[in-house]
Amino acid sequence: MSLSCVSVPQDAIGQLSCFRADFYDSLTGRADALFELTDSLLCTEGPVKTLVGLALAPEHRRGHGALYGGLNRGRIEVARLRRVLASVALPRAADGRLVLAVDVSPWLRPDAATSDARSFCHTYGRGESKHLMIPGWPVSWIVALETGRSSWTAPLDAVRLRPGDDLAAVTARQIRDLVGRLVAEGQWRPGDPLVWIVLDAGYDVMRLAHLLDDLPVELIGRLRSDRVMRRPAPSREEYYRAHPRGGHPPRHGSEFIFKDARTWDTPDAETKTVTTRYGTTHARGWDRLHPELQQRSAWRDHPGQLPVIEGTVIRLQVDHLPSGGDPKPLWLWWSRPTATPAETDLAWQAFLRRFDIEHFFRMIKQTLGWTAPKLRDPEAADNWTWLVIAAYTQLRLARPLAVDLRRPWERPVASNRLTPARVRRGFRHLRAKISTPAGVPKPSRPGPGRPPGSKNRRPAERYDVGLLLVTGELHRRPTHHKTGTKPRRTG
């Protein structure tokens, strides 16, 4: 089955069958075991709590040894699978543009001392709702967002961050590769609206905009409320009129302090919108604001003069929050230098859709069990991540085919409003109507294993935990320890 199969107009069941065939073709090692593991992930009742429990599903016709063998020794042609994901029909905004959300979600492994490439991951809400740094595998995700309130997204890419990685550089490379695939598959053509990429406050959105200024994208990111921006520098004529004695014209204009309303002046765009969840939203936008960069941190080795990265700052204030909390103002920076009031409204509404990625994380973690397996090798974890992405994509393609198998205590909903978890309930019935490319397992006998009573004479190595730094420099070199010795923690 060729990759062009999914781009041919066909019915929903044909698209699902075509994706399954292309997904099977991207499995180049232990293909049957990996494919049946994905089917059992889709057809198992209830949340996935353990990996070995999937071997009990009727769709998994092989033993539990084949399950672990597929993850540990199987091979996935990730480049091909990424092209398949970029070629399926993607959700779009009301104006037809693609809106992509980028975020990092950790696979926490605090007790896995024998697992390599772990980093300290920032978490909140564990224990006494404190901010904690817990060892794990952070994964950078990119998903396409739908318009309006929805728990559905379209996952397009996932990259496991390694210790010492520069988050902005890795994210920029990930976005650049994805946009290239979208252009190659015809998802974006010259003349189409620019692709919007929305990010949370953990990203340096200005630096990302500078790294991606040659792509047909615009970035919208949240800023902290204590930031200080700069207005455009005055022209030479304006400067010399104000300073008749002369002098060197400045590169930056007056300050725009988020916490000081006296520095804001009159906004260039201002709108008020009545919403059902937040009451009246008041949005104000100021054009051509930029940060005053310093020759340190990520910009330490920048050749030449530091750039001036202009954009639109948007301040969003709502009447109330659905949770009843204190509605603090939301500050956004948009890489478009100037914006009309209508464009400002579209920008902050697109950013609010970013929170749909939290529904995606909750689905893959709590229902599909993305972080449930206790895998040692990070490469096996990568295989499992791509199987979860393929399973979720099949749920999205099966969305128009699903029948609502609701519980007696659940409210009936329209077929186009089913959540991913409710679509998964009926996937076993749908699977019987589509082809399965996996072959029938051959009879075999299990190996003898280690003789009873013998000791393990090949102890596993232990690894220190690394850090993710802004500059991409390693804080320390990981050291290896044999089992039975306590790992050295530094930094």
N, C-alpha and C positions, 0 to 999 in steps of 0.2 A: 504494500500500500504506500503510495507516494505522499509526500507532504502536501501536495496541492489538492489532495482529496478533500480536506476540510474547508477549502475555499470555494468548492463547487456548491451552488445553491441546491439544497436538498431538505427533506423534512427533518424534524427534531431527532427522530430515532436513527436516521441515517447519519446525522452529524455526530451523535453519540457513538455509534458503531465505528465510524471513521476515526474518531479520536482514540478509541480503544485500540484499533489496529495500529495507528501511528505510535501510540504509547508502547505497545508491545514491541514494535520494531526498534524503539530506542533502548530496549533492554538487551544488552549484548552479552551478558553473562548471568547464568541462573535465571533466565527470562521467565520460564514457567513458574518457578517458585515465587519470584517477585510479583508477577502478575496475579497469581492466585492469592497472595498475601494482600494485595490491594483490593481484590474482590471481597475477601473476608472482612476487611476493614469497612467496606461499604455495606455489607449485608448483616453484620453482627448486631444483635439487639442491644440497645442501651449503650452507655459510654464504654470506651475501651480503657480498662484499668491495668491490664497486663498484656505484654506482647505475646506471650506463649498462649494466652487464652484464645487468640485468633486462630490457632491451629485446630480448635475444636469446631469451627464453623464448617458446615457442609461444603461451602465453596472452596475451602482449603483441602485439597485431596491428598496432600503430602503430610508427612510427619512434622513434629516440631523441630527436629533436627534440620530439615530442609528450610524451615522458616529462618532459623538463625544462620544457616549456611548461605542463604540468599542475601541476607543483609551484610554479612561479614565478607563474603567472597564474590557477591554479585557485582555486576558492572552496569552502569547506566550511562548512555551517551547523552550527557546533559545538554550539550549544544543543540542536538536534534530536538530534544524535548522542549527546550526554550523556544525554538522556532515554531514548534507545533502550538505552544501556548500563545504565541504572538499572532498566529494565523486564525484562531477561532474568533467568532463574533464577540466583540467587547462592548461593555456598556459605555454610554456616552452621556454628556450633559445635555441640557435642553437646547443649546445652540449647536450641538453636534460635535463638540470638542471632547478629546480624551482628558480625563482628570485622574492623575496617578497620585497615590499616597505612599509615602516612604516612612518606615519606622523600623526600630530594632526591638525584637522580642527575645528574651533569653530562655535557653534551655538549661535550667539550673542543675548542676551536678556538684553539690558541696562536698560529698563524701567520696567522690571518684578520684582518689589520689593517683590511681594508675592510668587515668585518661589524660591524653596529651592535649595541648592547645586550648586549655581552659583560660578564661579571663575573669576578672572581677566584674560582675554585672550589677548595675544599680537596680534595686527593687524597692517597692514601697507597699505597705499594707501587711507585711508578714510580722508575726509576733504582736507587738504593741503598736502597730501602724507606724513604724519608724522607717526611715530611709536606711537601707542596709546594702552592703556590697557583698554579694554571694558569688562564689565561683560557679562558672557554667560556660556554656557555649552561646555567645550572642549571635543572632542571625538577623541580617538586614533584609527586610521584605519590601517588595514593590507590588502594589495591587491597583487595579483599575476600579474606580468608584462609580456607583450608579447615581442617578439624579433622584432627589427626594429621600425620605426616610426609608432605610432598607438595612437588613442584616446581611445582604449579599455583597460580595466583592468578587473580583476576578484576579486571583494571584498570577503574577507573570514572572517573578524571579525571586530567588532567595540566595543569599551569599553568607556563609559563615565567616564571621570576623575572627581574625587570629590575633594573638597577643602582639602588641606593638603596632597594630594597624592604625593608620590615620583615617578616622571615620569619614571626614569630608572627602578625602581622596578616593577611598573605596566606594563611597556612595556616588561620587561623580563618575567614576569608571563604570559602575553598575548602571546608572541612568543612561550614559552614553551608549553602552552596548545595547540596552533595551530599546532606546529610540531608533538605533540603527536597524534592529530587527523589525520594529513596527513600520518603518519606512519601506524596508525590503518586502514586507508582506502586504503592502498597500493599505495599512491602517491609517497612514497619514500621507497626504500628497501636497505638493506646493499649491497654495491658495486656500488650504483648510485652516481653520482656527488653530492657533498655537496650542500645544499641549501644556496643560497646567500641572504643576507638581506641588503638592502641599506637604508641609513638614511641620513638626512640632518644635518646641523651644530647644530641644537638645541638639539641634543642627545649627551650624554657622551658615545661615541662608545666604548672606552676602558673599561669602567665599565660594559657595556652590554656584551662585549666579555668575561669578567671575569665571569659574572653571568651565561653565557650560554656555558661555555667551555666544558660541558659534552654532548652537543647536536650536531648532524651532520650538523652544520651551520657554515658559515663564514660571518662576518660583514664587510661592506664597508661603511664608513661614511666620510662626509666632515668635514674638520677642518678649524678653523680660520687661517688667514695668519700671526698672531703674535704668534703662538705657538712655544715652544721650546721642542725638544725631546732629548733623550739620546741614545747613542750607547751602545752596550753590554760592560759589564765590562771586563777588561783584565783578563786573566787567572793568577793563582798564579805565574807560571814560568815567564810570561811576566812582571808581576808587580815587582817581586823581581829582575829581570834583570835591570829594569829601576830604582829601588830603593834598592840598595844593603844594605842600613842601616836598611831595614825592615819597618814595619808598618802594619796597618790594611788594607787589600785590599779593594778598594771601591766597592760598589754595582752597580754603574753606570759608564758608559764610558764618553767620551767627548760629548759636547753639539752639537746638530744639530738645528740651529736657522733658521727658515723659511725665515726671512727677511735678513739674512746675508749669501750671497752665498759663502763666504770664508770658512764657516763651513761645506759645503756640501760634498766636496771631489768628487771622481769619482762615478757615480751611478752604482748600480749593474745590472740595466736593463735600456735600452734606446731604444725607437722606435720613428719613424716618420710615420704618416699615412695621406693620402690625403682623405679628406671628402668633401661632396658636400655642407654642411651647414657652416662648420667652417674653410674651407681651410686646410692647413697642420697642423696637431696636433702633438705636440712634448711632449712625455711622458717620464719621468725619474722616476725610482724607486730605493729606498734605503732599504735594508733588515734589519731586526732585530732592529728596532727603537722602543723605548718605552717612556712613560712619567714618570717623576720622581714624584711619588705620595707623598702627604703630609698627615699627620694625622689630617685632618680637613674635614669639610663639610661631604660628604657622607662616607668618609673613617674614620671618627672620632672614631667610635666604632668597627672598624675592629679588630678581635682578631689576635694576633700574628704580625708577620712582614708583612709589606705591600707587595703585589705581584709585580712582574716585568712582565708587559703585553707587549710582543713583537709583532710587526707587520711590515708590509711593508708600507712605506710612498711613495705616488705617487704624482708627480707634473705634472700637465697637462697645457700646454700653447697652445692656438689656434691663428690662424692668425686674424680672425675676427668673430664677432657675427652676427647672422641673424638680430638682431635689430639695428645693426650699432653702438652699444656701445663700450666702451673701454674693450678689452678682457683681463681681469685680470687673473693671474694664479689661477688654482684650485688645492687645496691641499686635498688629500684623505689619509685615514688610513685604511689599510686592515688587518684583523686579521690573515692572513696567514703570517708567519714570513719571508719566502723567496718566490720569484716568478721569473719565467723566463720572457723574453720579450714578448712572446706570451700570457702568463697568465696575464701580466700587461695590455696588450691591451684589453683583455676580461673584466678585472676588471673595467677600467674606462668607457668602452662602456656600461657595465651593470649599472653603476651609472648614466650615462646620461639618461637611460631609466626611472630613478626615476621620472623625470619630467612628465611622463605620468599620474601620480596620480593627477597632477593639472588639467588635462582634466577631470578626474573622479569627482573631487570636483566641477568643474564648471558645469558639467552635472547635478549632483544631486542637486545643489543649484539653478541654473538658469532655468533649464528645469523641473526637477522632483519636485522642491520646497521643498527640505529637510528642509530648515530653514524658510519656509514661515509660518507655523502654529504658532499661539500665544498660545501655550499650557502652563498651569500653573504647572502641576505636572511633575517632571523629569521622573517618570516612564512612563507617557504617551508619553513623548518625546522619550524614549527608544523604545516603541512599534512602533512609527512612523519611527524611524531609521531603524528598522529591516524590516518594510514593504518596505521602499525605497531600501534596499539591495536586498530583494526578487524580487522587480520589475526590478531592473537593471540586476539581474542574468537571469531573463526571457528574457530580451532584448538580452543578450549575447547568450543564447541558441537559440533564434529565428534569429540570424544573418545569418545563411545559408539559411533560409526560406524566408527572407524579399525580397520584390520587391521595387525597387527605385521609390518612388512617389515624384519625384523632382519638385521643383517649376520652372516656365518658365525661371527665371533668373539664375538658378543654373546649374552648369556643370554636365553632366552625368558622373558617376563613375561606376567602376566595382562592382558587387554584394559583393565581398569580401572586398571592401574598404568603405562600408557604415559606417557612424558614428552612435553612439547610438541614436542621435536625429532623424536621417532619418530612422532607423529601427523602431523607435517608431511610426512613421507616419502610417505605414501599419500594426501595431499590431492588430488593431480592425478587419481587414479583416482576419487575421490569427486566432484570437480568436474564430471566428465562426466555425473553422475546428477542434477545440480541445474541449475536455470535460471540464465542469465546475463543480467541486464538491460541490459548495455552493448550499444550498437549497433555495426553493422559499420562499419569505417572507410571514409571516402570517399577515392577516389584524389586525390592532390595532388602538387604539385611543390615542392621546397624553394626557399626564397628565395635571392636572389643573394648575400646576406651582404656583408661589407666587401670592397671590391676588393683584389686581391692587391697587396702592396707599400705600401698606404696605412697611415698611422699612426693610432692611436687618439687622436682629438682630444677625447674626453670621458672623462678619467681618473676613476676611482672615488675617492670620498672615504674618508679614513681616520678611524678613531674610537679614542679612548682607551678603556681598560678601567675599568669602574666597580667598586664594592664593594657587597656586601650587608651592611647595618648592622642592629643590633638595634633602634635607634630609628626606622629608616626615613628618616633624613635623608641627603641626598646629601653625600658627603665632598668632592666636587669636581664641577664642571660639565664634561661631555664637550665636547671641542673637536674641530673637524673640520680635517683636513689634506688637501691635494691629494696625488695620487700623486707620488712622487719626493722627498717630504720625510719626515723621520724623525718619527714620532709622539712627542709629549712625554709622558713618564711622570712623574706626580706621586703623592705619597702612598705 
